[in-house]
Every structure is written in structure tokens, then in C-alpha cells.
Amino acid sequence: LEPRLRSDIRDELSRRGLAEWTSTSKAETLLTVKVLHYTTRAKVKDRSDETIKYFVELSIEATLMGRETGAPVWNSGPVTRKESYLEGGLPDAREKAVDFAVRELADRMAHAF
């Protein structure tokens, strides 16, 4: 999850022109992304208590901090997405949750700057 999230955030912020990536020593700000919550769970069960629908929930938060001061410059606040899926559908549901969270995080950053 983390490598995919990191890669997608980097790609989305670059695509929108919101970030220019460089080495830490040359950076003006540092971006930290925390996975606040990630879970998969049974959602709907049938009469014989068999799970027929599941959900995945992802919550992330990003913070931009000044490299020299360490002071926060911007915080996204929690970005949460819940996706439901049927048996075997976890990979697609997880991808949709990550895609939504990344786009929402980038939207919030674009509105702030």
C-alpha cells in the first residue's frame, strides 16, 4: 500500500504542477504522508452468516513542513475513502480508495496554493 500511495501522490502532484521533486538538502518544504487508518471488513452477510460484501477503508493525512524550520506550512486534514467490494475484489477496491485519496489530497493542496 505505502509504495503505491507514495508513487501515486508524487505522480499526481507533479502532473498538476503542485510540486517539483528534488533532494532533501535542496528542498524548500518536505512532504510527509501518514496512513491514519487502513482496514478491510465484512459488510453484508446473508442468512447463513456468509459474507457477501466487504469494504476497504483508507484514511491518510499529508503535511508540508519547512525544511529549515520544521514548521508546518500546510496540512490536508484527514482524507478518507471507503469502497465496497465482492469476494475477490479487494485489489480493485483498494486501488479505487487510493486513487480517490490521492486526488482529494491534491485538490486540497491546489486550493491552498
Secondary structure, DSSP 8 states (H G I E B T S, - for coil): -HHHHHHHHHHHHHHTT------GGG-SEEEEEEEEEEEEEEEEE-TTS-EEEEEEEEEEEEEEEETTT--EEEE---EEEEEEE-TT-HHHHHHHHHHHHHHHHHHHHHHH-
